[in-house]
Amino acid sequence: MREIGIGVVGGGYMGKAHSVAMAAVGAVFDTAFRPRLEVICATSDDSAERYRRAYGFARGTGDWRSLVTNPKVEAVVIASPQETHRAIAELAFSLGKPVFCEKPLGASLDDSLAMVAAAESSGCVNMVGFNYIRTPASQYARALVANGEIGRVTWFRGEHTEDFGADPDAPAHWRNFGQSNGTMGDLSPHMINAALALIGPISRLSADIDTVFKTRPSPDGPKAVTNDDIGQFMCRFANGAMGHLSFSRVSTGRKMGYAYEITGTKGAIRFDQEDQNSLWLYKTDDPAGQRGFRRILTGPDHPDYLPFCQGPGHGTGYQDQIIIEARDFLLSIQKGTSLWPTFRDGLEVSRVIAAAHASHASGHWVDL
């Protein structure tokens, strides 16, 4: 067992999730590398100190550069806004430090390209945080598709829909400004990643993107929203399957609408993250009188379930997905080779998003 010093940039929503994961991963998975919570960075020294005490880090800082350059920080977790990702990653790679970066990889396609170049030229371990695809149910779905259990895939429908922006009277928020903070920058990466993981590369698409609420109230009067609330695209996958993906932050009633349907020549699969411990499977070779979607409750026989719980149907949760990511990141460092999803996998998601914006702007299909 070897200790490894971890630095986490960002102390809020995802910063907490990754800090908790690093503290727990050794006990859950008995990892060879055991994280030592060395430095946490926030937007100010005061907030960093608050997070340091809450999460158990040795020190806190309001300067991400001091975190990255600290010799006791041997691996960096980026859990800060996407416009900060590139500079942090490039500095870490220049110092030979492995990097785990929350999705999306970069705030733009150019950022993502530069981050992949920095990662690959440095030879450092790199990974992108697409946590939802790591539920035991979705890992099992990937295996079913890969093993041909539902035959040749002909159709994929995926959505990532939430309602945190559904109230037109909700005040202006940082999420309402800047393309990278819109729905295509914020929510779409998760489901695009799922489509690529489950079905394979997308070869062409036709997209439509919209801002449902053009202004938001503020103390100084209505402020113009500068990014998108909703988006969708039709697509063709490289394997010939057709698809439709949709994304919304104004989907009234949806809290965690990360859901997909996969249709094959021998069966079909359904999944909804709001019921993340269930997978629905239809098989055409069932007896005629018994054909129908059957609910499979995840349990110890499914990927990465047993380390958390020995009881079938007891379930795993959101934080467990982040712990699974931490295990894979540590395993990558131990082996000295990057495991899926790498920065290059994150770049492929960025390419699809850029193609969707280009398609919407032109009104035409776009080849990838």
Backbone torsions as a table, in degrees:
resi	resn	phi	psi	omega
1	MET	NA	134.1	-177.2
2	ARG	-129.6	133.3	175.6
3	GLU	-78.0	148.0	175.7
4	ILE	-137.6	128.3	-178.1
5	GLY	-76.4	125.8	-176.6
6	ILE	-111.1	134.5	171.1
7	GLY	-116.4	130.9	179.8
8	VAL	-115.1	121.4	177.1
9	VAL	-94.0	110.9	-176.8
10	GLY	113.4	126.2	-176.7
11	GLY	-112.6	-2.2	-174.7
12	GLY	-82.4	-135.5	-174.3
13	TYR	-47.2	-63.4	-176.8
14	MET	-80.3	-28.0	175.8
15	GLY	-60.8	-42.5	176.9
16	LYS	-64.2	-44.9	-178.3
17	ALA	-58.5	-44.0	-178.7
18	HIS	-73.5	-33.3	177.4
19	SER	-65.6	-44.9	177.4
20	VAL	-62.5	-41.3	-179.7
21	ALA	-62.9	-43.9	179.9
22	MET	-65.8	-32.8	177.8
23	ALA	-71.1	-28.8	-172.9
24	ALA	-100.9	-21.6	-167.6
25	VAL	-61.0	-36.6	-179.0
26	GLY	-63.8	-39.1	179.6
27	ALA	-72.8	-37.2	-177.7
28	VAL	-71.6	-46.8	-172.9
29	PHE	-109.4	-0.2	-179.0
30	ASP	52.7	51.0	-176.6
31	THR	-68.7	148.9	177.5
32	ALA	-68.0	-35.0	175.4
33	PHE	-97.0	128.2	-179.8
34	ARG	-111.1	116.8	-177.6
35	PRO	-62.5	139.9	170.4
36	ARG	-114.6	116.8	-176.1
37	LEU	-73.7	100.2	-169.2
38	GLU	-93.0	-57.5	-176.0
39	VAL	-139.2	139.0	171.0
40	ILE	-122.7	140.3	-177.9
41	CYS	-116.1	138.5	174.4
42	ALA	-134.4	-173.1	-174.6
43	THR	-75.4	-13.2	176.7
44	SER	-147.8	160.9	177.7
45	ASP	-62.5	-36.7	-178.6
46	ASP	-65.2	-47.2	179.9
47	SER	-68.9	-34.2	176.8
48	ALA	-63.1	-39.4	178.5
49	GLU	-66.1	-38.5	177.2
50	ARG	-62.6	-44.6	178.2
51	TYR	-67.4	-37.2	-179.8
52	ARG	-58.5	-46.5	-179.9
53	ARG	-66.6	-40.4	-176.1
54	ALA	-68.7	-38.4	-172.0
55	TYR	-100.7	-14.3	175.9
56	GLY	93.0	25.4	177.6
57	PHE	-79.3	157.6	178.4
58	ALA	-71.5	-35.2	-179.6
59	ARG	-152.5	160.6	177.2
60	GLY	-128.2	159.4	-178.9
61	THR	-153.3	152.7	172.9
62	GLY	-96.3	5.9	-177.0
63	ASP	-122.3	109.7	-176.2
64	TRP	-65.3	-26.3	179.7
65	ARG	-65.6	-37.9	179.1
66	SER	-69.2	-29.9	175.0
67	LEU	-66.9	-50.6	-175.1
68	VAL	-64.0	-38.2	-176.2
69	THR	-85.7	-6.8	179.6
70	ASN	-64.0	123.4	-177.2
71	PRO	-63.7	-20.5	178.6
72	LYS	-80.4	-14.0	175.3
73	VAL	-88.5	110.5	-176.7
74	GLU	-99.4	-15.8	177.0
75	ALA	-148.2	143.6	-173.1
76	VAL	-116.1	133.1	173.5
77	VAL	-110.6	121.2	-179.7
78	ILE	-98.6	112.2	-179.7
79	ALA	-129.9	38.0	-178.7
80	SER	-110.5	172.2	-179.5
81	PRO	-54.5	149.1	-170.5
82	GLN	-62.1	-26.4	179.0
83	GLU	-70.0	-11.4	178.0
84	THR	-95.5	-13.0	-169.4
85	HIS	-59.2	-45.6	-171.8
86	ARG	-60.8	-51.1	-175.7
87	ALA	-63.3	-39.7	-179.6
88	ILE	-65.4	-46.5	-178.6
89	ALA	-63.5	-43.8	-177.9
90	GLU	-62.3	-40.6	178.7
91	LEU	-66.8	-43.6	-179.9
92	ALA	-60.9	-44.3	-179.5
93	PHE	-65.9	-35.6	179.6
94	SER	-64.0	-22.2	178.6
95	LEU	-98.6	4.5	177.3
96	GLY	77.5	26.3	-176.1
97	LYS	-104.5	135.2	175.6
98	PRO	-62.5	149.1	-177.3
99	VAL	-132.8	130.4	166.9
100	PHE	-108.6	124.9	-176.1
101	CYS	-121.6	128.7	175.1
102	GLU	-62.5	154.1	176.0
103	LYS	-72.1	157.3	-13.1
104	PRO	-72.4	162.2	-174.8
105	LEU	-56.1	-57.1	178.8
106	GLY	-127.3	168.5	178.9
107	ALA	-75.4	-12.0	179.5
108	SER	-151.8	169.5	176.4
109	LEU	-63.3	-39.1	178.0
110	ASP	-60.7	-43.1	176.9
111	ASP	-59.0	-46.3	-177.7
112	SER	-63.3	-41.5	178.2
113	LEU	-61.2	-43.9	-179.5
114	ALA	-66.1	-36.9	-179.3
115	MET	-69.2	-38.1	176.3
116	VAL	-65.8	-42.3	178.9
117	ALA	-60.8	-43.2	179.9
118	ALA	-65.7	-41.4	-179.5
119	ALA	-64.0	-47.4	-173.7
120	GLU	-75.0	-31.5	177.4
121	SER	-72.9	-28.4	179.3
122	SER	-79.9	-25.5	-175.8
123	GLY	76.2	9.6	-177.2
124	CYS	-80.7	151.4	173.2
125	VAL	-61.4	138.2	179.8
126	ASN	-145.3	146.5	-177.9
127	MET	-153.1	147.9	178.0
128	VAL	-112.6	143.8	-175.1
129	GLY	-89.0	88.8	169.6
130	PHE	-109.3	88.0	-168.3
131	ASN	-78.5	-32.5	-171.4
132	TYR	-65.5	-31.2	179.6
133	ILE	-69.6	-7.4	-176.5
134	ARG	-95.1	2.3	174.2
135	THR	-60.0	148.4	176.0
136	PRO	-52.9	-36.2	-178.9
137	ALA	-66.5	-45.5	-178.7
138	SER	-72.7	-33.1	172.8
139	GLN	-62.8	-38.3	177.9
140	TYR	-67.5	-39.0	177.0
141	ALA	-60.9	-42.1	177.3
142	ARG	-58.7	-42.7	-179.8
143	ALA	-66.0	-41.7	178.8
144	LEU	-60.2	-44.3	179.8
145	VAL	-66.8	-47.4	-177.3
146	ALA	-62.6	-33.3	-178.8
147	ASN	-86.2	3.3	177.1
148	GLY	75.8	18.9	-176.4
149	GLU	-64.0	-28.4	177.8
150	ILE	-110.5	18.7	176.3
151	GLY	77.0	-155.8	178.4
152	ARG	-76.8	127.0	-179.8
153	VAL	-73.1	129.7	-179.8
154	THR	-113.2	-20.7	-173.8
155	TRP	-153.2	139.6	174.7
156	PHE	-133.3	129.9	171.8
157	ARG	-123.3	124.2	-179.3
158	GLY	-132.0	148.4	176.0
159	GLU	-142.5	150.5	164.1
160	HIS	-131.6	101.3	-173.3
161	THR	-126.9	132.5	177.0
162	GLU	-138.4	171.6	-176.9
163	ASP	-123.4	21.7	-177.7
164	PHE	-67.2	-14.3	177.0
165	GLY	-112.7	14.7	-171.9
166	ALA	-76.5	-19.0	-179.5
167	ASP	-84.8	113.4	-178.0
168	PRO	-66.2	-17.2	-179.6
169	ASP	-95.0	0.4	177.0
170	ALA	-65.7	138.1	-175.9
171	PRO	-66.9	159.0	177.1
172	ALA	-56.6	143.1	-173.0
173	HIS	-140.6	160.1	-178.7
174	TRP	-57.4	-27.0	179.4
175	ARG	-66.7	-15.1	-176.5
176	ASN	-87.0	1.6	-174.0
177	PHE	-132.3	133.5	178.5
178	GLY	91.2	129.4	-174.9
179	GLN	-56.3	-36.8	-176.5
180	SER	-69.0	-17.8	179.4
181	ASN	-96.9	-1.8	178.3
182	GLY	-75.2	-179.5	-177.9
183	THR	-62.3	-38.4	178.9
184	MET	-68.1	-28.4	177.7
185	GLY	-86.5	-28.8	-171.4
186	ASP	-98.8	-52.7	-174.7
187	LEU	-93.7	-39.5	-173.2
188	SER	-59.3	-32.6	-177.2
189	PRO	-55.9	-37.1	-178.1
190	HIS	-63.0	-47.9	-176.9
191	MET	-75.8	-31.7	174.0
192	ILE	-62.7	-43.4	176.0
193	ASN	-59.3	-41.8	178.6
194	ALA	-61.5	-43.8	179.9
195	ALA	-61.5	-43.7	179.5
196	LEU	-65.8	-38.0	-179.0
197	ALA	-71.4	-40.1	-174.7
198	LEU	-83.5	-38.5	-172.1
199	ILE	-111.7	-39.6	-178.7
200	GLY	124.2	-173.8	-175.3
201	PRO	-59.8	148.5	173.9
202	ILE	-95.0	130.4	-176.5
203	SER	-96.3	-30.9	179.3
204	ARG	-158.5	157.2	-178.5
205	LEU	-154.7	161.5	175.4
206	SER	-134.9	119.2	-169.5
207	ALA	-119.4	154.4	172.7
208	ASP	-137.1	131.8	-173.7
209	ILE	-134.0	141.6	-175.9
210	ASP	-147.0	155.8	169.8
211	THR	-107.0	109.8	-174.9
212	VAL	-72.2	-45.5	179.9
213	PHE	-108.2	104.3	-171.0
214	LYS	-71.0	-26.0	178.2
215	THR	-132.8	160.0	175.5
216	ARG	-131.6	142.2	179.5
217	PRO	-67.1	149.0	174.8
218	SER	-149.9	164.5	179.3
219	PRO	-57.0	-25.3	-179.5
220	ASP	-96.6	13.0	-177.5
221	GLY	102.7	177.5	-177.5
222	PRO	-57.8	135.6	177.5
223	LYS	-114.1	136.0	-179.7
224	ALA	-69.8	130.8	174.8
225	VAL	-78.7	130.2	-173.5
226	THR	-107.0	8.9	177.4
227	ASN	-138.7	-173.0	-168.8
228	ASP	-95.4	147.6	174.2
229	ASP	-97.3	-27.4	-169.7
230	ILE	-150.6	147.5	178.1
231	GLY	-156.9	159.7	178.3
232	GLN	-157.7	155.8	169.4
233	PHE	-151.9	145.8	166.2
234	MET	-85.7	150.9	179.5
235	CYS	-152.3	163.2	168.2
236	ARG	-117.4	131.7	174.6
237	PHE	-87.0	159.1	-178.9
238	ALA	-61.4	-26.5	179.4
239	ASN	-84.1	3.6	176.8
240	GLY	99.6	-15.1	-179.7
241	ALA	-65.7	147.9	174.0
242	MET	-94.5	158.9	-179.5
243	GLY	-154.7	163.0	173.2
244	HIS	-143.3	127.7	178.8
245	LEU	-123.8	138.0	-179.7
246	SER	-136.6	151.9	-174.1
247	PHE	-144.9	138.9	-179.5
248	SER	-158.6	141.4	170.8
249	ARG	-107.2	6.8	-179.5
250	VAL	-122.6	28.2	-177.2
251	SER	-87.2	89.3	-173.4
252	THR	-51.1	126.1	177.8
253	GLY	93.9	-16.9	179.7
254	ARG	-89.7	126.5	-179.7
255	LYS	-102.9	-44.6	177.6
256	MET	-142.1	66.2	-175.0
257	GLY	-82.4	55.9	172.4
258	TYR	-91.2	100.7	-171.9
259	ALA	-141.2	149.8	177.5
260	TYR	-148.0	156.4	172.9
261	GLU	-129.1	133.9	179.1
262	ILE	-123.9	122.2	179.8
263	THR	-108.2	128.4	177.8
264	GLY	-125.3	175.3	-177.8
265	THR	-75.4	-14.2	-179.8
266	LYS	-121.8	3.5	-178.8
267	GLY	170.3	-171.3	-178.2
268	ALA	-153.8	159.1	-178.9
269	ILE	-132.8	141.4	172.8
270	ARG	-130.7	144.0	177.5
271	PHE	-148.9	145.0	176.6
272	ASP	-140.8	122.7	-175.9
273	GLN	-62.4	-22.6	176.7
274	GLU	-68.6	-12.5	173.2
275	ASP	-132.4	61.3	-164.1
276	GLN	-69.1	-10.1	179.3
277	ASN	-97.7	12.1	178.9
278	SER	-124.7	142.1	170.9
279	LEU	-128.3	136.0	-179.2
280	TRP	-106.0	126.0	-173.9
281	LEU	-127.3	133.3	175.2
282	TYR	-119.3	132.0	178.7
283	LYS	-123.7	129.1	-178.7
284	THR	-73.2	-17.2	-179.2
285	ASP	-88.9	5.0	171.1
286	ASP	-68.2	153.8	175.6
287	PRO	-55.0	144.4	-173.7
288	ALA	-51.9	-40.6	-177.5
289	GLY	-76.3	-6.6	-178.1
290	GLN	-116.9	5.2	-178.5
291	ARG	-71.1	135.9	179.8
292	GLY	162.7	161.4	178.0
293	PHE	-67.1	128.4	176.6
294	ARG	-112.4	141.6	-177.9
295	ARG	-85.9	123.6	175.8
296	ILE	-104.6	115.8	175.7
297	LEU	-84.8	129.2	-178.6
298	THR	-67.6	151.4	-177.7
299	GLY	-160.3	-167.5	-176.0
300	PRO	-59.6	-18.6	179.3
301	ASP	-81.4	-5.4	-177.8
302	HIS	-102.7	157.0	-172.2
303	PRO	-57.5	132.2	172.6
304	ASP	59.9	23.6	177.9
305	TYR	-90.8	-47.5	-171.5
306	LEU	-56.7	-38.6	179.4
307	PRO	-59.1	-22.3	-179.8
308	PHE	-93.3	-33.3	-172.0
309	CYS	-161.5	139.5	179.3
310	GLN	-91.0	-8.6	-175.1
311	GLY	-97.0	121.1	174.4
312	PRO	-58.4	139.7	176.3
313	GLY	79.0	-6.7	178.6
314	HIS	-72.6	-32.5	169.8
315	GLY	91.6	156.0	171.5
316	THR	-114.0	170.1	-176.2
317	GLY	-132.1	-173.4	-176.6
318	TYR	-57.4	-48.5	-177.1
319	GLN	-61.4	-31.1	179.5
320	ASP	-64.5	-33.0	176.9
321	GLN	-61.8	-39.9	-179.2
322	ILE	-70.0	-34.8	177.1
323	ILE	-66.0	-38.5	176.0
324	ILE	-61.5	-42.2	176.4
325	GLU	-60.2	-43.7	179.8
326	ALA	-61.1	-41.1	177.2
327	ARG	-58.5	-45.7	-178.1
328	ASP	-67.3	-36.9	177.7
329	PHE	-64.1	-45.3	178.9
330	LEU	-65.2	-38.5	177.8
331	LEU	-64.9	-37.8	176.1
332	SER	-60.4	-45.0	-180.0
333	ILE	-64.1	-42.2	179.6
334	GLN	-60.5	-42.7	-177.4
335	LYS	-82.9	-19.1	-178.5
336	GLY	76.6	21.3	178.7
337	THR	-143.4	139.9	-176.3
338	SER	-72.5	136.2	176.8
339	LEU	-104.5	159.2	179.5
340	TRP	-62.1	141.5	-4.6
341	PRO	-91.0	126.0	-179.6
342	THR	-83.5	176.6	174.9
343	PHE	-57.6	-36.3	179.3
344	ARG	-65.3	-35.5	174.6
345	ASP	-64.9	-38.3	175.9
346	GLY	-64.5	-35.6	177.5
347	LEU	-62.5	-39.2	179.5
348	GLU	-62.2	-36.4	174.6
349	VAL	-64.0	-43.6	178.5
350	SER	-60.7	-37.5	178.4
351	ARG	-62.3	-42.1	-180.0
352	VAL	-65.2	-42.8	179.2
353	ILE	-62.5	-43.9	178.5
354	ALA	-62.4	-39.6	178.6
355	ALA	-65.5	-37.2	178.6
356	ALA	-64.0	-44.4	177.5
357	HIS	-63.3	-40.3	179.3
358	ALA	-65.3	-40.2	178.7
359	SER	-64.1	-44.3	179.0
360	HIS	-61.2	-42.4	-177.9
361	ALA	-66.0	-36.3	-176.5
362	SER	-91.4	-22.3	-175.1
363	GLY	76.3	15.7	-176.0
364	HIS	-126.0	163.8	169.8
365	TRP	-65.1	146.6	179.0
366	VAL	-125.6	131.5	175.4
367	ASP	-86.1	141.9	175.2
368	LEU	-98.4	NA	NA
